[in-house]
Amino acid sequence: MAKKTSLTGKYFVIILLGIAVAVIIFSFNFLSSRRYETPPSNPEITKIKNQSQDTEIESIEKDLKSTDFNNLDSELQNIESELQTSL
């Protein structure tokens, strides 16, 4: 009968750990290098980002006049209708 040594079990554990580390490193590098698509830019959000940081009244009035508030509650109306259908 062949005698099993404890080295065989140690080698198996070392190889298994090496493979696990390699998989973890590969998946981390793969996931971190992926480029995510940015959603299309909303013109209103772009305007908000470009607003003046000035705190003068004239600058604030200019920013308010250039902001479109017409569709401000459109999402709220959608939420309310969804709530009404779920009740």
Summary of the structure (lengths in Angstrom):
residues: 87
radius of gyration: 29.8
end to end distance: 74.5
largest distance: 94.9
contacts: 129
relative contact order: 0.05
helix: 67%
strand: 0%
